[in-house]
Amino acid sequence: MKKNNNINRSKRRNFFKKLTVGSLGAIAYGCKTPAPEEKVEMASMTPKKEVKMKVGCQHGGTGKENLEYLARHGVFNIDGGSPKFIEGVGWDLEDSLAKKEACEKYGISLDAYHLPLSSAGIDRVSTPNIFLGKSPERDREIELIQQMIEVAAKTDVKLLLYNTIIHPVLRTGRTIDPKRGNASYSTWNYEEALKTKDQKTIAGDVSLDMMYERITYFLDRVLPVAEEFGVRLGNHIADPPTPLGYRGIDRWNSPDVFAGIKRFAQLYDSPSHGFNLCLGSVAEGLKDPKTEILPIIKWVGERNQIFNIHMRNIKGGWNNFMEVYPDNGDMDFVQVVRALRDVGYSGMVMPDHTPKHEDPAAGLQGHAFSFGYNIALIQAVASEGQTA
């Protein structure tokens, strides 16, 4: 009797050794075990999609201290700011080459520059007449931009980022979050803004059609140069989208931010025409950022017009929001990175407008947190299989 029990236990062990995980699953569901050729077919149905994007940064410049800071945090692609400006000429080629060389010492790729069309507003940029629509002054400023495109190309910097705005970034105050160590979040509330009675800018009243006339006047003259030198021009969303006529200005992406994006995108069929897609600024114009951001990424990404990503999260939306950490906002950045992967996005994903606090190193800390968060997101999504 004892001998028979030993034989039976041996048979059971051998039986279970022959079972694979797949065959156990098949038995559990009453299915046959897949033949070898079926297993190959099943595996081919869930390939991994290549993740081409990389973590980037647009702050701090190309000095030794900042480059070492970036390299320590695993950031090897940057927007280097701008080369030295020569009055009446444009960018200094020698300075641009020096920036490139400084980056290369740390294995960092200098991928982008910012044109002097920033988010600071029409009163604080060095080329204000382009979007004031004032000729012939804007023609001379456009010639400077054309020279900058050429300098960037000669330095192998193939992406230039810019803003098409009159108002600067608009905010009404800050919100303290005691649950995040008393972090301070930059906040916008349209109703509060209306109470301040802010004056109009030097631009006066600018309608949507006037804004687009100025945008196309500019792009008609710079896009051919960008195409000639293989440089892409990425436009940043006006931050925030606002109701039409706020302080006399119609922002080009308002009041329907997706409609504005589509209109701007379809102005030109050019590989040089696209977006510095700031997710935070786009979300600021949405009522439900978590769901509405994904079809926007898909639409713009499938047109190959996402040139750069600002990975900024918010709580709230249209007319009322605050800028928070990437992990505690309304957008699900896991879904966002998957969406960017699925459209084949290959550019930088960079922190932007990180929260502040009383520590003097708040900016560095906020960016360090975001670098690690973005790197982990990209690695996690890269490891996933994607159903064909």
N, C-alpha and C positions, 0 to 999 in steps of 0.2 A: 504493500500500500504506500509506503514511504517512497519507494522507488518511482511509482507512477506519478506521485505528486511532484517529484523533482523533474520528471520528464515534461509534465504539463507546464510547470513554471518556465522551463527552458524554451518550450514552444511559444509561450506568450511573449517572452523577451525578444525572441527572433522576429516574431510577427510585428511588434511595435517598432523594432529597429528599421524594418522595411518601409514603414509608413513615413511619408513626408508631410510637411505642414499642409501642402496643397491637397494631398489625398485625404488627410483628416477633415479638411474643410469640405471636400467633395462628399465624403461619407456622411458628414453632419447634415448636408443639404440634399442627400439622396442622389448625388451626381456621380458620374464616372470620373476617375482620375484623368486629368488632361494628358494626352499623348505629347511626346517631346515637341513635335511641330506646333501643337496648340499652345504650349507654354511660351514658345518664341513669339507667336502672334499676340498672346496676352501681354507679354512684356513690352512689345512694340507699341501697344496702345497707351502706355503711360510714360512717354519720354520726358526727360527733364528739359525745360527750356533754358537756354543759356542766359545768364544774367550778365549784362554788359556794363551796367552803371557802376560808378565808383563814388566814394565819399569825397567831397571837395570843401573848399573854404573860400570866402571872399573878403576876409578881414585880416588886418595885420601887416600886409605888404610882404616884401621879399627881403627884409633884413634878417640877419643871422639869428637873432633871438626868436623871431616868429617862425622861421623855417625849422628851427630845432624843435620848437613847441609842436608844430604840426607833425613832424616826423615821429616824435615821441608818441603821438596819439594816432598814428596809422593813417595820416592824411597825406597823400602823395599827388594830388591834383588840385590846382588853385586858380582862382581869379586874382591876378597880381595887382589889382587896382588900376593905376595908370602910369605910364612913363612920364618923365619930366616934360613940362609944357614949355615950348619956346614961343614967345609972343609973336603973332603974325605968321608963324610957320606951322606949328602943330607939335607933334610928339618928337622927342629926341631919340633918334635911332640908336645911338650909342648907349643911352641909358636903358633902352629896351633890351638890347643885347646883353647888357650887364645884369639885368634882372633875370634873364633867361639862364645865364651862366651861374648866378648865385643859387637858383633853384636846383640846377642839375647837380650841384655838389652834394645835395641831400637826397638825390633820386626823386625829386619832385618835378612834376610836369607843369609848366606854366601854360595853362589851357585857354585863359581868357583875360581880357581887360575890360574896364568900364569906360565908355565914352563920356565926355563932359556933358551928359544929359542925364542928370541924376534925379533922385527922389527928393532933393532938397527944395524943389520949387523954382519957379521962374525968376524969383528975385535973387537967387543964390547960385545960379549956374554961370559958367563962363561963356556959354553960347545961348543967351536968352532969346535972341531974335528969331530963331528957327521956329519956336512954337508961339511966339508973339505974332508971327506972320508978317514981320516988318522987313520990307525990301528997300534998298539992296543989302542991308546989313546981314540978313539971313543968308544971302548968297555967299558972302565972304566967310561966314561961319560954316557953311556946308563945305566949302573948299578945304577948311581945316579938318573937318571930319573925313573927307576923302583922303587927305594926306595921312591921317591916323590909321585908316584902313590899310594903306600901303605899308606903313611902318610895322603894324601888327603882323602882316603877312610875311614881311622880310625877317621877322623874328620867329616865324612859324607859330604865331598865336592866331588861331583860326576862328575864334569866337569873340565878338564884341557885344557887350550888354549895354542897354540904354533904356531911358524912360521917355514916354511921350505925354508929358503932363504940364499943367500950369500950377495948380495947387500942389503943395508938398504933401508928404505923408500927414494924414489928419488924425489927431487923437484928442480926447477930452480929459484924460486924467489917468490915474493908476489905481489898481485894485490889489489889496494885500491878501495873500492866501496863507493863513496861519497853519494850515495843514501841510504846507510845503515850506516850512522854515521861514515864514513871513516873506516869501517871494513876492515881488511887486510886478504885476502884469499891466502892460500898456493897454489902455481901454478906449473904445470909441462908442459914444452914444449920441445918435443924431439929434434926439430931442434936447439933450444937454447942449449940444453944439449950437442949436438955434437960439438958445438963451444968451449966448455971448455977444451977439450982434457984430460978429467979425466983419471987417471991411472987405471990399473987393480988392483984388490984386491990381497991379499996373496993367494987366491985360483987359480989365473991364469985363464986359459981357462977351462970352464965347459960346456959340451954339454948337450942337453936335456936328452939323455940316461944316461949320468953320473949322472945328477941330480936325475933322478928317481931311479937309483941304490942306491944312498945314502939314499933317502927317504925310499925305501923298506927295506934296511938293518936296518934302525932305527925301522921302524914299525913292521917288522918281530919279533923283540925282545921286543917291549914294548906293542904291542896290546894284546898278551896273558895275560900279567900281568894286563892290564886295564880290560880285560874281566873277569878275576878271581875276581877282586875287584869291578866290576860293575861301573867302571869309564869310561866316554866318553872323547875322545881326539878330540878337534876341531881345525882344521888347518886353518890359516888365509891366504887369497889370497895374493900373492906377490904384493907389492904396489910400483909403478904401473906395470901392464903388459907392457912389452917393446918388440921391435923387437928383434929377436934372435941375440945373439952375442954382445949385447951392453956391452961394457967394458969387453968383453970376456965371459960373462955369458948368458946362456939360462935359463930364468925363467920358472918354470914348467907349469905356466898357460899362456904362450905366444906362438905364437902371437894370437891364437884364444882362448879367455878366456873360452868360454863355452866348447870347446873341451878339454881344460886342466882340467876343473872342472869334466867333465865326466870321463876322464882318471884316475884322482886321486880317484874319488868316487868309481870306479869299481876295484881298486886294491885289495880290501878286501870286503868280505861279513861278516861284523862284526857290532854288535850294538855299538861298541866303536869307530868306524871309521867314521868321518864326518868333518863338517866345522864350524869354526867361520866365518860365512858368512858376510864379510864386504861389504855392498852394494856399498859403494863408490869405493872401490878397484875393484870390479867386473865391475862397470859402467865405470871405467877408461879404460877398455879394449874393450868397445863397441862403435859403431858408432852412435847408437840411443838408449841411455840408457832408455828413457821413455818406449819404447815398448819392447826392448830386455831383460830387467831385469825380466819381469814377467814370461816368459817361463822357465828361469833359476830357479827362486824361486819354480815354480811348479815342475820341474824335480827333483831338489834336495830334496824339501819338501816331495814329494810322496815317496821318498826312505828313509824317516826319518833320513836324514843326515844333517839337519840344527840343530846345537847344540846351537848356539848363533848368535845374529844379531848386527852388528855395523850399526847404522842408520845414515849414512853419505851421504850427497847429493853433487853433483858436477854440474858445468856448463861446457859443452864440452864433451869430450870422448877420444877415442884412440889417444894417442900421444900429446894431447893438452887439458888441463882442469884446472879448479880451484875449490877448496873446499869451498862451500858456506854454508849458513844457511839451515836447513832442508826444509824451506818453499819457498826458491827462487832458487832451483836447477832444473835441467831438469827432474829428476824423480818425478813422482806424488806419494807421500807417502801415500795418501789415497788408491790408487790402490795397493800399495805395502803391506799395512797392511791388506787389504782385501785378497790379495793372500796368505799372511802368515796365516790368519785365515782359509782360505779354505783348506790348507794342514794340519791343526791341529797343527801348531807350538805352543809349550808350554814354550819356554825358554824366555830369557831376550832380550829386545830391548833397546840398550844403545847408548848414544851420543858418538861421536868419531871425533877427529880433528875439534873442533869447531873454527870458525874464531877468530882472535885476534884483538885488538885495543889498544889505548894508556892507557886506564884505567888499573891500576894495578890489578883490580879484573876481568879482561877480561875473564879468564878461568872459574871462578865461574859463571859469568853472562851468558856466552855461554852455559854452561851446564844447568843452571837453565831454560833458554829459551827452550832448547831441552827437558828437563824433562817434562815441562808443555805441550809442543807441542806433545810429544809422548803419554802422558797420555790422552790428549784430542782426539788424533787420535784413540787410542784403545777404548775409551769410545764411540766415534761416530760409529765406525765400529761394536762394540758390540750391538748397538741398532738397526742395520739394519736387515731386513728380507732377507733371501737368497732363491732365487727361486730353488725349488727342480728339 
